[in-house]
């Protein structure tokens, strides 16, 4: 559970913005979406490898 302390006289919009930022940083929605359906470990490993290859390719292009 996320707790956002609100200071005296603080704008509610600012508090909501802090809440949303904290919510996205914790990755709660990503976890919930990931648990909707089962993915085999081999598929998740393959996706992780593909992502790493893509990032490495971007870094290689950057150095050239």
C-alpha positions in Angstrom: 0.0 0.0 0.0 1.4 3.4 -1.0 1.3 6.2 1.6 1.7 9.7 0.4 2.0 12.2 3.3 0.3 15.5 2.5 1.8 18.7 3.9 -0.4 21.5 5.3 -1.7 23.7 2.6 -0.3 21.4 -0.2 -2.3 21.3 -3.4 -4.2 18.1 -4.0 -3.0 18.0 -7.6 0.6 18.0 -6.5 -0.1 15.1 -4.1 -1.8 13.1 -6.9 1.2 13.7 -9.1 3.5 12.3 -6.4 1.2 9.3 -6.0 1.1 8.6 -9.7 4.9 8.8 -9.9 5.4 6.5 -6.9 2.8 4.1 -8.3 4.6 3.8 -11.7 8.0 3.4 -10.0 6.9 0.4 -7.9 5.7 -1.4 -11.1 2.4 -2.5 -9.7 0.5 -2.3 -13.0 3.2 -4.2 -14.8 3.0 -7.0 -12.2 -0.8 -7.2 -12.5 -0.7 -7.2 -16.3 2.0 -9.9 -16.3 0.0 -12.1 -14.0 -3.1 -12.0 -16.2 -1.9 -15.0 -18.2 0.9 -17.5 -17.7 4.1 -17.2 -19.8 6.5 -20.1 -20.0 9.9 -19.4 -18.6 11.5 -20.1 -21.9 9.4 -17.4 -23.6 10.3 -14.9 -21.0 14.0 -15.7 -21.3 13.8 -15.4 -25.0 12.1 -11.9 -24.7 14.8 -10.9 -22.3 17.5 -11.9 -24.7 15.9 -10.2 -27.6 15.6 -7.0 -25.6 19.3 -7.2 -24.5 20.3 -7.8 -28.2 18.3 -4.8 -29.3 19.8 -2.5 -26.6 23.3 -3.8 -27.5 22.7 -3.0 -31.2 21.6 0.5 -30.3 24.8 1.0 -28.2 27.0 -0.4 -31.1 25.4 2.1 -33.5 26.0 4.9 -31.1 29.7 4.2 -30.9 30.2 4.1 -34.7 
